[in-house]
Amino acid sequence: MQTNLAAFIKDTAEGKEADAILRKCTHCGMCTATCPTYQLLSDELDGPRGRIYLIKQVLEGATPTAKTQLHLDRCLTCRACETTCPTGVQYGRLVDIGRHLVEGRVPRGPIQSAWRRALNSVISNPALFAPLLKVGRLARPFLPAAVKSKVPAPPTPAGAWPAANRARTMLVLDGCVQPALSPATNAAAARVLDRLGITLVREPAAGCCGGVSFHLNRQKAALDTMRRLIDAWWPHVEQGAEAIVITASGCGVTVKEYGHLLRHDPAYAAKAQRVSELTKDISEVIAGESAKLKPLVTRHSSPVTNQRVAFHAPCSLQHGLKLQGKVETLLAEFGYSLTDVPEAHLCCGSAGTYSILQPELSQRLRDNKLAALTGGMPSAILTANIGCQAHLQGATALPVRHWIEALDEALTH
């Protein structure tokens, strides 16, 4: 793709990055075949190729409009297009740059702006999210059905967290919403790793990864959140923590990109790069220790591991972290019977705040995903990201859980 960036952006770090990404695009259109919004809307501007052209026009000096913003807002940032692209176009980074530029030049209405500010303030702040969720649960029986589905039922209790007495240590990210929505997830991860001689350490000062703010175009605030998280983790890194374990793949994608996002910050560039290098999805840690763990699972073999389950691979896991098939392979090794899930590459419609900001498209995607997941008559749905878990659970009676919880149950049954 030939480019001619405008003077206002051409020589900036963002401009140079965007230019390099644009020049990789060959207009082939293979990305449209795996784009969830293009599949639903059949509009070129609601597919990656069309959005790339919109961003290119803005970078070359065209004035963006509310229509430009709408098409960029409708993008899930699922990055399925990146998996499909034969030339390696980093669409996720390009759309972040494009959205940031358009956000600064196309004012939103007061209601929409206030709504986005409220989402950012509540979701990224565990101290606000948890008590508001409790209020919502108390009011749940009296809410309209459409609203009730957005308020999840009380979660499975976390269970005991192992004593910190193992020779090996790893950090874990609690995150912003997972402690309230699914406290059992990290506790289960801690118990599984404890069986492998690894202590999973929680840092009380660590909170949100910054992903919510970043994708709501509050990128400066997001970078400050990332710096605070690095500061909270850094003493543990210096003391020899061998990994930073992420059980929510959406957060994992963000933390993996700290090194890139803070590369121009002289005070944090090296630390951010080190944090990104240490960051591992829980599936990567378990895969590295599977030879030790498999005999333990076999020893505890039971109906727990013989059940038929459907695995929903979050976009952040398969397209963002590029860990396609990792969890499915582990579950099969541990004795689970996995059902076939058609079009497993497509998004469930959760995508951070997307399910709230784009409810119609999100619900259509969720309905399609649940049809694919339940077609094989599973007894449960397993996944690897809290956003997907809550989103899917809101529309099915089947239990939807993080796969590490199922593995923990298999070990303790």
N, C-alpha and C positions, 0 to 999 in steps of 0.2 A: 504494500500500500504506500503510495506517495503521500508525503505530508508537507504542509507549509504552515507551521505553527505561528500564531500571532505573537507580536513582540512582548505582550504582557506576560506570556507564559513560557516562551521559547527557551530562555536561558535559566529558568528555575529548575530546581531538583525535580519537582513534579512534572514539569514540561519535558525534561530530558527522558524521564522514565516513561511517560506516556508516549512520547515519540518512538522510543525503542519498541514498545509493545505494539503500537499501531503498525509499524513497518514489518512486523512478522505476519500480519493478517494477509491472506491471499484471496479473500472474498469467496472462498469455496462453498460456504454455507453448510458444511457438515455439522456445525454446531446447532443448527436449527432442529436437526433430527432428535436431539436429546434435551432440548430446552422445554421445561414444563409449561411456561407461559405461552410459548409459541404453539405448543400442542393444543392448548385450550382456546387460544384467541385467533390463531392463523393470521396474525398481523406481523409483517416483517419488522416493524418497529418494536414489537414485543418479543423479539428474539435477539440473540447476541450480535449477529451481524448488523441488524438495524440499529441497535443501541450503540455499537461501535461507530457507525456513521454519525449518529447524533452527537456523540462525544467529540468525534473528530471535527465536526462543524463548529462546535463551541471552542475547541482549542485553536481553531483557525480564525476565530474572530466573529463568528455568527452569534447573534443575540439569542440566548435560550428563552423558551416560552414555558408556560404552564404545561403545555402538551409534552415538551421535552422532559420536564420534571416527572410527569405522570408515567411515561414509558420507563424512565429510570427507576421510579418508585416501584413499579410492578415487577422489577427483577428481584428474584429470590436470593441472589448471590449464592446459588447452590453449587455453581462451578462445574456442573455436568458438562458444560461446553468445553472446559479446559481438558477434561478427560478425553473428549472426542477430538479436539483440535489436532490436526496432523503437524502443525508448525509450532505448537507450544505457546500460543498467545495467552498471556497472563490476564485474562479478562477480569478476574476478581479485583486486581489492583487497578486496572483501567477504570472500572465502574466506580470504585471508591474515589478516584481522582475526579471523574466526571461529575459525580453527585456533589462532591464538595464545591466544585466550581459553580454548578447550577444553583445550589442552595444559597450561595452568596449573592446571586443575581436575580433570582426569581422569588419574590416574597410569598410566603404562605399566608393564608387567611388566619385571623386571630384564633379561631376555634381549633384549627388543625395545628397551629404552632403551640398552643397551650396544651393540647393533647399529647404532642410529641415530647414537650418538656416534662409533663407529668409522668409519662412512661419512662423516660430516662431517669428521673429522680427516684421513682419507686422501684423499678426493676433492678437497677444497679446498686441499690442500697439495702442490704439485708436487714438493717435496723428498722427500715420502713416497711419492706416487703412482708416480713414474717408477721408482724402484728396486724397489718391490713388483711393478710390472707386469713388469719384467725377470725377477724370480724366477718369476712366474706363467708367463711364456713358456717358461722353461727346463723347468718341470714339465709343460707343456701335453700332451706326448705320453703322459703317464702318468695324466692326469686322466680321470674319468668323462665321458661325452659331454655330460651336462647342464652340468657345470662347465666343460668345455673350450670350449663355445660362448661362455662369458662372458669368455674370455681371448683377445683379438684377436691375430692373427698379426702379425709384425713389419711396420712400416709402410713405405711408399715413402720412399726417402731424400729429404731436403728439397731438395737441390740448392743451387746457389750463391745467396747473398743479395747483391743489387746494392750497389755502393759508394754511400755517402751523399754524393752530389755534385750533387743536383738543387736547383733554386731553390725549388721548392715542397716542403713537408714535411707529413706526416701521421703521427700516432701510431697504433700498432696494439696491440691487447690480445692477449697470448699466451695468457692464461687458465691454468686449472689442469690440465686433462687433455689438451688438444689438442696441446701440444708433444710429449708422449709417444705419443699415439695417432695423430696425423697431422701430423708436423712439416712436411710438404710444403705444407700449406694456406697458412700465412702466407708462406712463401717464394715460393710461386706468386703470391700477391697482390702481394708486393713486386716481383717481376719484371714483372708486368703493369703496375703503376703506374709502374715505372721507365721503361717505354716511353712513358708519357704525361708524363714530366718530373716525376715525383713521387717523393720519397724517403720510404719507409715506415720509421719509427723505432721500435725496440723499447726500452722502458725496463726495465732489469734488475730494478729494485725493484718493478715492477708484477706482481701475481700474480692470484689469484682475484678475480672481480668481486663475490663475496658472495652470489650467487644460490643456491648449494647450501645454505649455512647458513640463509638466509632462509626457504627453502621446507621446511627441516627444523625450522622453528619456533625456531631459535636467532637470533632477530631482533636482539637486542642485539649479539651477536658479529658478525652480518652487517653491521650499520651501522658497527661499528668497522673491518671489512675494507674497506668502501666509503670510509671516511675515509682509510685508508692508501693506497688506490689513487689517490684524488684528490691526496694529498700527493706521490705519486710522479710523477704526470702534470703537476702544476701548473707546475713550472719550464718545461716544454715549451710549455704553454699560454701562459704569459707571453712566451715567445720567438716566438710567432706560428704555432704548429702550426694548420693550417687545419681539421683534422678529426681525430676519433678513430675509426679504422676497426675494425669488429668483423666477423670472418669466421665467428663462431659466433652464429647469430641468437638462441639462448637467452641468451647473455651480453648481446647487444645490447638485449634487452627490459629486463634488469635495469639496465644502465647508463643507458638512456634514462629510467629512473624515479628516478635518484639525486636529481634536483631535488625530486621529490615526497616521497621517503622521508626526506630530510634537511632539509625545509623549515622545521622548528622548531628547528634547530640554528643558533644565531647565528654560530658560528665557521665553519660549512661551508655554510650555505644558499645563499649567492651562488655559491660555487665549484661546488657540486653542480649548481646550475641551469646554469651555464656548461658544465660537462662534459656534461650531458645534451643541451644545444643543439648541441654539437660532434659528438656521437656519430652515426655513420652506419654502416649495414650496407654491406658491400662492394658490394652490388648498387646502392645509391644512388650511390656514388662512380662506378662503372663506367657507370651510366646517364647521369650528368652529363657523362661524357667519351666517350660512345659514338661521337659523330661523328668524333672523332680516331682512335678505336680500330678502327672498322669497316673502313677501308681497309687497315689492317695485317693484319686477319684475312683479308680477301679476297685480299690479296697472298700469304698463306700457305695459301690454300685447298687442302684435301687430304682424303683419306679420314677424317682425324681429325674434321673438322667435318661430314662427310656421313653419319656413323653415326647410327643410330636410338638415342635415349636416352630414358629415363623420368626425369622430374624429380619428386622427392618434396619438396613444399613443407612445411617444418617448421611446426608450429603457431605457434611463436614468430615466424616470418617472416610468415605470412599473417594470423594473428589477433592476435598481440602487437604486432608492428611495423606491421601493416596494409599490408604490401607484397605484396598478392595479385597474382600474374601478372607481377611485375617481372622475376624471373629468367627465367621462361619466354619473355617478350618478347625479352630480351637474347639468349638462346640461339638463338631463331628468327632474329633479325637477323644473328647470326654464322654462320648456315648449318646449325645442328643440326636434325635431324628429330626432333620430340618425339612420343612415343607418347601415346595417350589414357590417362588415369589416372582410372578411375571413383572417385567419392566422395573426391576429392583433399582435401576439407576435413577428413577424419577423421584422428585422431592415429595415429602408428605404435606408440605404447606406450612410447616411451623416457622422455620427460618427466623428465629429471634422474635422481633416484634411484628413480623409480617402478618401473622395470624390475627393480630389486632388491627393493624393499619390497612390490610387488604383482606377483609373477612370473606368476601364472596369467592375470590380466587382461591384463598386458603382452604375453604371448606370443600370446594370442588376437588382440589388436589388430595385432601384428606379422605374424601369418600372413595376416590379412585385407589388410593393407597390401601385403605382398609379392605376394599374388595380383593385386591391382589394378595394381601396378607392372610385373609381368612378363607380364601378359596381352597386351600389344602386342609381345611378343618383342623387347625392347630388347637392345642389346649391352652396356649399362652403365646403372647408376642414378646420377644426380647428385642432390646435396642441398645444404643450406646450414647445417647444424648438426652439430657433432661427435657429440653424443649420438645423434641419429638415424642418422648414418653408421655408428657402431660397432654400434648395436642391430640395424640391418638387415643389416649385413655378417655378423653372427653366425649368420644363418639362410639365406644364399644364396651360391651360387658365383659369381654375377655380381659384377663389381667395383662397389663403392659408393664414390663419391668426392665431394669438394666440387667444385662447378661451376667455381670459379675455377681449380682445377688443370687441368680440361679446357680452359679458355680459354687458360691458359698453354701447354699442350701444343700447341694449335692455332697459337699464335703462334711457336713454336720448332720445329715439325715440319719 
